[in-house]
Amino acid sequence: MKVQGKIRPLRDNVIISDMEFGQERTKSGIYVPSADGKHTGITPRWGRVWAIGEEQKHVSIGQWVLVEHGRWTRTVEVEQGDDVIEVRMIDNNAIMCVSDDGPTDVVRAS
């Protein structure tokens, strides 16, 4: 699904971006194949908070959250000018922890 313009979550909902599912590479250069769709891929995922509802008191835009496996919606592409951003809404009860800094041990393989 693709949306043009701005979207805003209601109440205390949280929308995240930058959630990774593909092949990854550790800082030391080891490639980790994608496990999405396999039993080994059932892991929590990090995402960056992209937008929050007016009543959200626990996380702020720009922070990173670790979310229980599968507790997010399908991707929605939001067009903002020339950029297309992939976002998902997450289940607030599935947020395991919050960090001001993103995960540093694994990076997206290019």
Backbone torsions as a table, in degrees:
resi	resn	phi	psi	omega
1	MET	NA	140.4	-179.9
2	LYS	-125.5	135.7	-179.4
3	VAL	-123.2	136.9	174.8
4	GLN	-102.8	138.9	178.6
5	GLY	96.9	-155.6	-173.5
6	LYS	-102.5	141.4	171.9
7	ILE	-118.4	152.2	-176.3
8	ARG	-137.9	124.7	177.6
9	PRO	-72.7	147.9	179.1
10	LEU	-89.3	159.8	176.4
11	ARG	45.8	-118.6	-177.1
12	ASP	-108.5	20.2	-179.3
13	ASN	-67.9	155.4	-178.2
14	VAL	-126.1	132.5	174.7
15	ILE	-114.3	132.5	-178.3
16	ILE	-119.4	160.9	173.8
17	SER	-130.6	-178.1	174.0
18	ASP	59.6	32.0	174.8
19	MET	-87.4	129.6	-174.6
20	GLU	-101.1	137.6	178.7
21	PHE	-129.6	-15.7	-174.0
22	GLY	-86.8	-165.4	177.8
23	GLN	-61.8	140.5	-178.8
24	GLU	-124.9	165.5	179.2
25	ARG	-134.7	131.6	177.3
26	THR	-73.6	165.5	178.7
27	LYS	-59.7	-30.1	-179.6
28	SER	-80.2	-3.3	174.4
29	GLY	101.5	4.7	179.6
30	ILE	-81.5	128.6	178.4
31	TYR	-85.1	132.8	178.9
32	VAL	-112.6	112.4	-178.1
33	PRO	-65.6	155.0	178.4
34	SER	-63.5	133.4	177.1
35	ALA	-110.1	11.0	-179.1
36	ASP	-62.0	131.9	-179.0
37	GLY	89.3	-2.4	177.7
38	LYS	-115.1	162.1	-178.7
39	HIS	-62.3	-29.4	178.2
40	THR	-73.3	-13.9	179.1
41	GLY	-87.6	3.0	179.7
42	ILE	-84.2	82.6	-177.8
43	THR	-138.4	157.4	173.5
44	PRO	-64.9	159.0	-179.9
45	ARG	-130.9	147.5	174.8
46	TRP	-88.6	146.5	173.8
47	GLY	-150.0	152.3	179.2
48	ARG	-93.5	133.7	179.8
49	VAL	-67.8	119.7	-176.7
50	TRP	-99.8	-36.0	179.5
51	ALA	-156.0	150.5	177.7
52	ILE	-135.0	152.6	175.6
53	GLY	-74.9	164.0	-176.3
54	GLU	-59.4	-29.7	-175.9
55	GLU	-92.1	0.0	-178.0
56	GLN	-73.1	122.2	-177.1
57	LYS	-115.1	-8.4	-170.7
58	HIS	-100.4	-23.4	180.0
59	VAL	-132.5	158.8	179.7
60	SER	-124.5	156.8	177.1
61	ILE	-59.4	134.9	179.8
62	GLY	96.9	-19.6	177.2
63	GLN	-73.8	162.9	176.4
64	TRP	-106.2	139.0	178.2
65	VAL	-124.7	143.4	173.9
66	LEU	-99.5	121.2	-172.3
67	VAL	-114.5	136.6	176.8
68	GLU	-54.2	148.5	-177.5
69	HIS	-55.5	131.5	172.6
70	GLY	76.1	7.7	-176.7
71	ARG	-98.0	45.7	177.9
72	TRP	-143.2	162.1	179.9
73	THR	-84.3	174.7	171.7
74	ARG	-66.4	164.2	-178.0
75	THR	-70.6	139.9	169.8
76	VAL	-120.6	128.1	177.9
77	GLU	-91.3	126.7	-180.0
78	VAL	-111.4	121.3	178.0
79	GLU	-88.9	123.8	175.7
80	GLN	-129.1	97.4	-174.7
81	GLY	66.7	-124.5	178.8
82	ASP	-87.8	-8.3	-177.0
83	ASP	-93.3	146.4	172.4
84	VAL	-121.9	121.8	-177.1
85	ILE	-113.4	131.6	176.9
86	GLU	-90.3	122.7	-179.4
87	VAL	-127.6	159.8	177.2
88	ARG	-143.4	147.8	171.9
89	MET	-92.2	141.0	-178.9
90	ILE	-113.6	160.5	174.8
91	ASP	-79.8	118.9	-178.4
92	ASN	-56.8	-35.0	-179.2
93	ASN	-72.3	-10.2	-178.2
94	ALA	-98.8	3.0	177.0
95	ILE	-74.8	118.8	-176.4
96	MET	-89.4	-35.9	178.3
97	CYS	-162.6	166.1	-177.1
98	VAL	-129.2	142.4	177.8
99	SER	-141.3	145.1	174.7
100	ASP	-77.2	-21.6	-179.3
101	ASP	-110.2	143.9	179.0
102	GLY	-74.6	167.3	177.7
103	PRO	-63.3	139.9	-175.9
104	THR	-117.8	-8.8	-175.0
105	ASP	-82.4	-23.5	-179.1
106	VAL	-132.3	137.0	178.4
107	VAL	-124.0	157.1	178.8
108	ARG	-66.2	132.5	178.7
109	ALA	-76.0	139.9	179.7
110	SER	-114.9	NA	NA
